[in-house]
């Protein structure tokens, strides 16, 4: 290879570059906090519950984000992407675009102790405050959902001629540092796609060092993929009126306006009566 060719192929992406950053206060959280100020009924409890869950999710995603930002891995990254494809909708927490592989990350809190059986079933162990066993509770398999979303992404990128032979690897990342996951008996496809957030950098580096990932994306192609994801991100428009079965939303100012209008009407009626007496 000539010196010119080496210069032409020199890579400038030497660290993680987030083209769509993580945000502590996302749009859904902002919308719910705004809605909370406008609702004066028992629906506040439902909204507060959802705000709590979203904050928990964001806390977990921030753990993953910080780990990725400090990984020194050459990649382009985007956070919180929602794509629509045919009749499918796929939500992505993180998509990491490296030269050799695209990682599709789904973050999960998975609070408590989780056992994964030989059949791939996820079972939550419920304990009391003293740590004594109470019961087992089945839960959905996050691996399957993430594999489906990764497949949709692969179909989209192939359709747009942005991807040829580069591998997409779906990974579920446990973002809760206190979670205990027992995957000693689980199938290999789950074991190799489920990691705690503090292991994710090591996993990515291991994949990139693997000789079987021989094909490489150019940096131009990497940016094309990242920009496509950002430009085609479809934010979800949530109908909060229907979601919380709200007849209407009244703000404190609207309530005050009603009181003022009522008082004004009473004054006008009183004036009318006085005029008639005269």
N, C-alpha and C positions, 0 to 999 in steps of 0.2 A: 504494500500500500504506500502510495507516495505521500509526501508531507502535506500536499494540498488536500488529498483525500482524508488524511487524519484530522486536519483542521476543519474540513467540511463536516465530519462526523463527530466533532467534539461536542460533548453534552454539557449543557449549561444548568440543567436541573440537578443540583447536588444535594438538596435538602427538601424536606416537605414544603410544598407550596399549596396553601389552601386558596382556591379560587372562589369558593363559597364557604365563608367562615361559619363556625359555630356561634350561635347567639344565645346568651343566657335568658333573654326575655323575648321569646318568639311571638309571632303574630297571634297564634291561638291563645297564648297566655295573656297577651295584651287585651284581646277581645273579651276573654272571660273576666278579667279584672274590671274592664269597662262595664260589662254586663252586670257585674255584682253591685255596682253603684246605682244601677237603674232598677233593680228588682227589690221589692219590699215584702215579698211573700216567703213561704217556707221553701221556695225554690233555691234560696240562698245556700241551703245545706248541700244540695246537689251540685251547685256551681263550685262551692268551696271544696267539695270532694274531688271534682275533676281538676281543679287548680292544684290540689295536693299531688294528685297522680302525675300531672304534667311536670311539676317541679321535681318529682322523684325521677322521672325519665330524663329530664334535662341534667340533673345532677349526675346520673349515670353516664350520659353522653359526654358530659364535660370531662369525666375521668378518662374516657377513651380518647377524646380530643387532645387532652394534655399529653397523653402517652404518645400519640401520633406526632404531635408538634415537636416533641423532644426526641424523636426516634433517629434523626439524622438520615432517614431513608430518602433517596431521590425519587420523588413522586409528586403527582398532582392530585389534590384531594378536594372533594366537594361534600358538603354536609346538607342533610335534609332535602332530598330530591324526590319529587313525586311525578311519575310518568304515566301517561295514558297510552295504551296500545290495544287497538281493536276494542274488545269489550273488557279488557283488563285494566286495572289500576294497580300500580306498584309503588310502594313507599320505601325509600332507601335512607337509612341513617347516615352511612358514610360510603362513598365510592372512592377507592384509591386506585389511581392509574399509574402503574409503574411500567418500565420498558418491557418487562417480561410477563407480567400478569396483572389482571384487573381484579381487585379484591372488593367483594360486596359484603359490607359489614352491617349486621343487625345487632343492636345493643339490647340486652335484656337485664332487668334487675334480678329476677329469680330470687326473691327473698327467702331466707330460711334454708333448710336442708333439702336437697333434691337428689333422688336416686333415679338412675336411668337403667332400665331393665335390659335383659338380653334381646328382647323384642323391639327395643327402642322407645318404650313408653317412658314418659316423664312422670315421676311420682313425687309429690311434695309431702314431706314429713311434718305433720302439725304437732307442735309441742306447747305445753303450758308455760307460764312465767318461770316456773322452777326448772324447766328443761326436760320435763317428763313427757314421754310419748303419749299422744292423744289418739291420733288416727292418721291414715294415709289419704291423700287426695290426688286424683289424676289431674293432669293438666295437658294443654295442647303442646304439640311438638314444634318448637320454633325453628328447628333445622329444616323441616319440610317447607314451611312458609318462605324461608329465606332462599331455599333452592328454587322454588317457583319464581320468586322475584328476580333471581339471578338469570334464570332461563329467559324471562321476558326481556331483561336488559340485553342479553346476548342476541335475541331475535331482532331487537330494535337496531342495535349497532351493525348487525349484518345487513339488515334491510337498507340502512343509510350508507352502506359501503365504508364504514369506519373501522371495521374489524375483520380480520381474516383468520389467522391461525393462533392468535394470542388466547391464552386460557383465562377464563373467568373462574374465580374461586370464591364461593360463598362461605362466610364465617359468621357464626353467632358468638358475640362477645359478651361475657358476663361482666356487667359494669359495677356490680355491687361487691365491694371488697370483703364483706362479711358472709357472703353466700358460700355454702359448702356443697359442692357438686361431686357426687360419687358416680364416675363413669367407668369404673373398672370392668364392669360386665357388659357394657353397651356395645353395639355394632361399630365396626371400624369407621364407617362413613360418618357416624355421629362423633366418635372420639376425635377424628381428625378435623372436624369442623366446629368444635366447641371449645373456647378458650376463655380464661379470665383476662381482663383488660391489661393487666401488667405483663402478660405473656405475648401480647399481640405483636410487638416489635420484633421479638425473637423469632416468632413464627414467620413473619414476612421476610425477614433476612434469610431464614433457612430456605424458604421457597425460592427466593431470588438466586441463591447460591446453588440450587439444584441444577445439574447439567441437563435434565430433561426439558427445562424451560429455555430452549435454545433460541427461539424466534424473538425478535425484538421490535417494538414500535419505535418509530422515529419520534423526536420531540414534537415535530409539527403535528403528527398524528395524535400524540397524547393531548396536545392542546385542542385539537379539533374535537376529540371525544369530550373533553371537559366542557368546552364551550357549548357543544350540542346539548349536554345534560342541563346546563344552566339556562340556556335559551328556551328549552322545552319543558322546564319545570312548571308544573301546573299546581298552583296553590289551591288547597281545598277550601271551598266556600261552604261553611257550615251554617245550616239553618238553625240557629239557636232557639228561635221561637218554637219550632216543632220539636227540637231535641228535648227541651225542658217543659214542653206543653204549656207555653206561656200564651195567654190570650192577648196581652199587650205589655209593653214595657213603659213604665212611668218613672221618670226621674223625680228627684226632690224638687227641682225647679218647676217641673210640670205640675206637681201637686200644689205647689205654692201658687202657681198661675191659676189653678182651678179655684183655690180659696179666694184669691183676689177677685176673680171674675164673679164668684158667688156673692162676695161682699158688695161689689160694684152693682150687680143686679138688684140687690136688696135696697141699696141707696137710691137707685133709679126708680124702683117701685115706690119707695117712700116719697120721693119728690113728686111722682105722678099723682099719688093720693093727695098730697098737700095742694097741688095745683087744682085738682078737681074740687076740693073743699072751698077754695077761693072762688 
